[in-house]
């Protein structure tokens, strides 16, 4: 078999198997959790299940205490991320997906390279912008090309901004 590692953002509530069985209207196998401790889980597509406590806690952690790696995955799924350790209020990071635009001199009304960008790359060149992180800082300024410090990378106080 192949090895897998995954990240997805789910909703969960600590709930014993008996209560989860009533909530889900089906019997719950407690073979892997004899005490019946676990979590009711709801996935992004709406599917709901119950997970034994140890299996759940080995696989998930709250979106309020994430590692940088988990925060990156959340950002790549379209969520704003931030650290509790930052001094500024309302600061966050976003993942900017790759952007490909046709040249400035292209006919038509579809999105294309603007004149500010064409001034540097040429009116007849398409834009091939690779992905990057951008920060919205405490001064309400948009900062493209944000880079993480070693402290940012090793901290476990990252969270998903609601």
Rosetta blueprint (number, residue, H / E / L):
1 X L
2 X L
3 X L
4 X L
5 X L
6 X L
7 X L
8 X L
9 X L
10 X L
11 X E
12 X E
13 X E
14 X E
15 X L
16 X L
17 X H
18 X H
19 X H
20 X H
21 X H
22 X H
23 X H
24 X H
25 X L
26 X L
27 X L
28 X L
29 X L
30 X L
31 X L
32 X L
33 X L
34 X L
35 X L
36 X L
37 X L
38 X E
39 X E
40 X E
41 X E
42 X E
43 X L
44 X L
45 X L
46 X L
47 X L
48 X E
49 X E
50 X E
51 X E
52 X E
53 X H
54 X H
55 X H
56 X H
57 X H
58 X H
59 X H
60 X L
61 X L
62 X L
63 X L
64 X L
65 X L
66 X E
67 X L
68 X H
69 X H
70 X H
71 X H
72 X H
73 X H
74 X H
75 X H
76 X H
77 X L
78 X L
79 X L
80 X E
81 X E
82 X E
83 X E
84 X L
85 X L
86 X L
87 X L
88 X L
89 X L
90 X L
91 X L
92 X E
93 X E
94 X E
95 X E
96 X E
97 X L
98 X L
99 X E
100 X E
101 X E
102 X E
103 X L
104 X L
105 X L
106 X L
107 X L
108 X L
109 X L
110 X L
111 X L
112 X E
113 X L
114 X L
115 X H
116 X H
117 X H
118 X H
119 X H
120 X H
121 X H
122 X L
123 X L
124 X L
125 X L
126 X L
127 X E
128 X E
129 X E
130 X L
131 X L
132 X E
133 X E
134 X E
135 X E
136 X E
137 X L
138 X L
139 X L
140 X L
141 X L
142 X E
143 X E
144 X E
145 X L
146 X L
147 X L
148 X L
149 X L
150 X H
151 X H
152 X H
153 X H
154 X H
155 X L
156 X L
157 X L
158 X E
159 X E
160 X E
161 X E
162 X L
